[in-house]
Amino acid sequence: MTRRLADDDDGRAAAIRALRAGQVVAIPTDTVYGLAAAMDVAGAIERLFEVKDRPGDRAIAVLLADLDQAEAIGELSPAARALGAAFWPGALTLVVAQRPERPLPPALTGGRTTVGVRVPDHPAPRAIAAALGPLPITSANVSGEPELTDADAIEARLGDRIDLILDGGPARGGRPSTVVDVTGDAPRLLREGPISAADVEFALRDMGR
């Protein structure tokens, strides 16, 4: 039976232990709940894909404790830094080039040379990422189904697939993050979420002032 713990210091410590053991954990974020696995535990990311029924060629993003973690795994362009300064912590995922000196697991990136990074506006994933490093995460749902936004729904739909649910109450945002690709000459909006396209454009215009 899937364990369900409150999102407090004890619950987060248990989630960290579970992730270090290669387990899949549902955690609250500032957007929707996510399914997380530890990046450096063999087979953990692959298990995350199995839980979600996610095709193996689709990359997933990582949540970070802070900007330093983003810089450790990704090459941040001036546009990436401007958008991070404007919206982090918050509901913005930036697609950046991987650092060649720190190759990431192909299971995470789908074999791509890029990675999605985000510093969320929620203490739980930031605390877990501070303990474990960049945290691979994908929305808590079965691929193709709606995102799940509370622990009851996750337990009902995924309780037989995952190991622990960190219950932080209903998700605050209810929508997946905005995604911007900053690897090219001009940033490109891939998905509009809580941060609007107009807000992204304004932050980029403001960068040049």
C-alpha positions in Angstrom: 0.0 0.0 0.0 1.3 3.4 -0.9 2.4 5.5 2.0 0.8 9.0 2.3 2.6 11.5 4.5 2.0 15.2 5.3 4.2 17.6 3.5 6.3 18.6 6.6 9.9 18.2 7.6 9.4 14.5 8.5 7.4 13.8 5.3 10.1 15.4 3.2 12.8 13.5 4.9 10.9 10.3 4.2 10.5 11.3 0.6 14.2 11.9 0.3 14.9 8.4 1.7 12.5 6.8 -0.7 14.0 8.6 -3.7 17.5 7.5 -2.7 16.2 4.0 -2.6 15.1 4.3 -6.2 11.4 4.7 -5.5 8.9 7.0 -7.3 7.3 9.7 -5.1 4.4 12.1 -5.7 5.2 15.6 -4.4 3.3 18.9 -4.4 4.6 21.8 -6.5 3.5 25.4 -7.2 1.7 24.2 -10.4 0.4 20.6 -10.3 1.6 17.5 -8.3 4.6 15.8 -9.8 6.0 12.3 -9.9 9.7 12.4 -9.0 12.7 10.1 -9.1 16.4 10.5 -8.1 18.6 11.3 -11.1 21.7 9.5 -9.8 20.0 6.2 -8.8 20.3 3.5 -11.4 16.9 2.6 -13.0 14.9 5.2 -11.1 14.1 7.4 -14.1 13.2 4.4 -16.2 10.8 3.3 -13.4 9.3 6.8 -13.4 8.5 6.4 -17.1 7.0 3.0 -16.5 4.7 4.4 -13.7 3.5 7.1 -16.0 3.2 5.0 -19.2 5.3 7.7 -20.8 7.1 7.0 -24.1 10.8 6.7 -23.6 11.7 9.3 -26.3 10.0 12.1 -24.4 12.3 14.1 -22.2 11.2 15.3 -18.7 12.3 18.4 -16.8 14.2 18.8 -13.6 13.2 20.9 -10.6 16.0 22.8 -8.8 16.7 24.3 -5.4 18.2 27.5 -6.9 19.9 29.1 -9.8 23.2 27.6 -9.0 21.8 24.1 -9.7 20.6 25.3 -13.0 24.0 26.6 -13.9 25.6 23.3 -12.9 23.8 21.3 -15.5 22.8 23.9 -18.2 24.3 26.6 -20.2 22.3 29.8 -19.4 22.1 32.4 -22.1 21.5 36.0 -21.3 17.8 35.4 -22.2 17.7 32.5 -19.8 19.2 34.5 -17.0 16.7 37.4 -17.6 13.7 35.0 -17.6 15.0 33.2 -14.5 15.5 36.5 -12.7 12.0 37.6 -13.6 10.1 34.4 -12.9 12.1 32.1 -10.6 11.0 30.8 -8.2 7.9 30.3 -10.3 6.0 28.5 -13.0 8.5 28.8 -15.8 10.5 25.9 -17.3 13.5 26.9 -19.5 14.8 24.5 -22.1 18.6 25.0 -22.1 21.6 23.3 -23.6 23.3 20.7 -21.4 26.8 21.4 -20.1 29.1 19.0 -22.1 31.2 18.3 -19.0 28.1 17.0 -17.2 26.2 14.7 -19.4 22.7 13.8 -18.1 21.1 10.4 -18.2 19.7 9.6 -21.7 16.6 8.3 -20.1 16.0 11.8 -18.7 16.6 13.8 -21.9 15.3 11.3 -24.5 18.8 11.4 -26.0 18.6 15.2 -26.6 21.4 17.7 -25.8 18.9 20.0 -24.0 17.2 19.8 -20.6 14.2 21.6 -19.1 15.0 23.3 -15.8 12.8 25.1 -13.3 13.1 26.6 -9.8 9.6 26.1 -8.4 7.8 28.5 -6.0 7.2 25.7 -3.5 9.4 24.7 -0.6 8.9 20.9 -0.9 10.6 20.3 -4.3 13.3 22.9 -3.5 14.1 21.2 -0.2 14.3 17.8 -1.9 16.4 19.1 -4.8 18.7 20.7 -2.2 19.3 17.3 -0.6 19.4 15.2 -3.8 20.5 17.5 -6.6 18.4 18.3 -9.7 15.2 16.4 -9.4 13.7 14.7 -12.5 9.9 15.2 -12.4 6.9 14.9 -14.6 3.2 15.8 -13.9 1.4 13.3 -11.7 -0.9 11.5 -14.2 -0.8 8.7 -16.7 0.3 10.0 -20.0 -2.5 11.4 -22.0 -4.8 11.9 -19.0 -5.4 15.1 -17.1 -2.9 16.3 -14.5 -3.8 15.3 -10.9 -3.9 18.1 -8.4 -4.5 16.6 -5.0 -3.3 13.6 -3.0 -6.8 11.9 -3.1 -6.8 11.8 -6.9 -3.2 10.6 -7.0 -3.9 7.8 -4.6 -7.0 6.7 -6.5 -5.3 6.7 -9.9 -1.7 5.9 -9.2 -1.7 4.4 -5.7 -0.8 0.9 -7.0 2.1 2.3 -9.0 4.0 4.6 -6.8 5.7 4.3 -3.4 4.9 7.5 -1.5 2.6 10.5 -1.7 3.7 13.7 0.0 0.4 15.4 0.8 0.5 19.1 0.6 -3.2 19.7 0.0 -4.7 20.8 -3.3 -2.2 22.1 -5.9 -2.0 25.9 -5.8 -1.6 26.4 -9.5 -3.6 23.8 -11.2 -1.8 24.2 -14.6 1.5 23.0 -15.8 4.3 25.5 -16.1 5.0 27.8 -19.1 7.9 26.4 -21.2 10.3 28.5 -23.1 13.2 27.2 -25.3 16.2 29.5 -24.9 18.7 27.5 -26.8 18.4 29.4 -30.1 19.0 32.9 -31.3 15.5 34.0 -30.1 13.6 32.5 -27.2 10.6 30.3 -28.3 7.4 29.7 -26.4 6.6 26.0 -26.4 3.7 26.0 -23.9 1.8 28.8 -22.3 0.9 28.2 -18.7 0.5 30.4 -15.6 3.0 32.9 -17.0 1.6 34.4 -20.2 3.4 34.9 -23.5 3.0 38.6 -23.0 4.8 38.4 -19.6 7.6 36.5 -21.2 7.9 39.0 -24.0 7.9 41.9 -21.6 10.7 40.4 -19.5 12.8 39.9 -22.6 12.2 43.4 -23.8 13.1 44.7 -20.4 16.4 42.8 -20.6 17.6 45.1 -23.3 17.0 48.4 -21.4 
